[in-house]
Structures are given as structure tokens and as C-alpha cells.
Amino acid sequence: MGVFVCLPLVLPLTALPIARLAEQHLHPRSATRLLAVVGTLLALCSTLCLGLLVVVGTAQLPGNPLPDSWSDPEVRDAIPYEVNAGIVAIGALAAVLVACGWTVCRHVLLRVRAVRALAAAPSVVSGDVALLPDSEPYAYALPGGPGRVVVSTAMAECLDADEYRALIAHERAHLAARHHRYLLAVQLAARANPFLLPLRTAVSFSTERWADEEAARVVGDRRVVAVAVGRAALFSHRAPAAPVGFPAFASPAAGPVPRRVAALLAPVPSARLWPPSSAHASFAALVAGAGTAASALSSLNATVTLVGILHAATPL
């Protein structure tokens, strides 16, 4: 394995250029899917290699539960500086597992609390839309079975009929495309490797742009959606009742509102996946793809090599 086992820990850096360029030169649907897949694969490879470092680096430590034969010289020679690397990897892997577990638990708890709060609160339910009597303006998509679009009466009063229709179409697009899954995937990826934090930010913005484009298609007027986004942002500097991590209309966490408005006032983005409209974006996508492939191959090679070494070192 050698030092190549450490490559997946740094190869996520190859995805940073496409994270910045995807929102400018790809359709938001394509950008969301591409960045989520790349980020998830890079995070999985990074975590797998941390696990390999833990096995090799701690095999010879006294008191560990691993077989004694795993501390043979051929196992220790699998990577350089195996003791130091293994000790560091233990802390890093533990931190990754705790952070990812906390993120999943928090996501589940927020969904449960939001569903219970919605069931307990007095509301007017019309189909998949729940209108809550509240003086704070907010709107968000609450996934589940079935999913709900939650809107406060204050937010509904801020918008005219067409703008309110755009808001509902926007949140329904979040539910239909399962955007919360993309957001959770990149959140976990960023927890697994901090180099993937820019991808989390980019996917958060691209999911909002995706929903904006779907709303514009349903309403039939991009300017109406742009005005709705801008007006909602003016009245709601935050969405206090929206569960963190779920798509909220015109929330500052959803990305810079002026960029969303500017994109809606521009022509419809091309749905063509490849090649992108920019040579820079094409090159960045190729670099990200090459980095992801190299990370996967390096992880696979390290895993196969380590399994072979451990198998040879372990007596039947």
C-alpha cells in the first residue's frame, strides 16, 4: 500500500474547482447530482482508508483485540510510520464516526420534532400544504410520508396570489426531488472530510436553484418567482420555525438570495449535462472525475492488498 493509502484523504481537493464552477455553468439539477455523487464517493474512500490505517497502525499495540499475527513485520511494513499513522487514524476515524452519527441522529430528531409540532399546532391543511397561524414569516418543505409544505400566515400575507403559487411550487419541487437526501449526503461527506465543505455549500445553493427553476416552469413566469424570492427574503431574515437542514424558502442558509434572483432574471439554463458551457467547467469536472476515480482505485488497491497480507499472516 505504501503512502498511496493516504491519497484518498487529500484527493477531495480535486473537487473544489467544480464546486465553485458548477453553479455557474451547469443546470442546477445536474450540479446537485454531480456534486452529491462526487462528494459521497470521496468521503467513503477517505473513511475507508482511515479504517485501513487504524488496522495496520494498531495491530502491534499491546492489549488490542486484533489477532497477534497481524503485528507481523509484513503487516507493519504495509505503510510507513505505521505506529504514528495508526494512532492519528484512531482519533480521526473516531471523530468521523461520532460526527456522522450525530448528524444523522440530529436529522432524524428534527424531522420527528417537526412532524409532532405540526400535528399539535392549529393549522389549515389543504392537500400537502399546511398553513400555520404565526406572525413570523417562513415557509419550508417537511419531508416524510406524505411530505408537507409548511407556510406561516405571515408569509402568505407577504405575497400576492401568483407569488404564493410560486412559493408552493418551489417547496413542492424540494419534496418531489428528495432534496433533503442530497443535503444529508453532502453534510455527512463534509463531516467525513473537511475538504468537502465547499461541496456542501454548493449543493445547498444548487438545490434551491433547482427548486427555483421548477417553480418557474410551473408558474410560467421567471420574473414572478424572482420577485417572490426577493420579497420573502425582505420579510424573513431568518426562518425560526424551519428545521435546520430542511429546504426553507428565501432563508439565508439556502444561499445568497441576490444570486438566485439574478439567475431567475437570466435566460433558462441549458439542461445539457455534457459538455458544460465553459471550458473551465469542463476541465474542473474532468479533474474532479479523475480525482474521484483515483481515490476509488487507491482505496480498492489498498483494501485488496491489506486483505491479502492479513490473510497470509493469519494462521488457519
KAKA-V613928 format. One record per run of one state. SS is the DSSP state (H for helix, E for strand, L for the rest). FROM is the first residue (numbers start at 1). TO is the last residue. Records with the same first field share a line. If there is no record, write none. Layout:
SS=FROM-TO  FROM-TO
//
This chain:
L=1-1  26-27  59-67  72-72  77-81  121-122  127-128  133-138  143-147  159-160  177-178  193-193  220-221  236-247  249-251  255-256  266-278  314-316
H=2-25  28-58  68-71  73-76  82-120  153-158  161-176  179-192  194-219  222-235  252-254  257-265  279-313
E=123-126  129-132  139-142  148-152  248-248
//
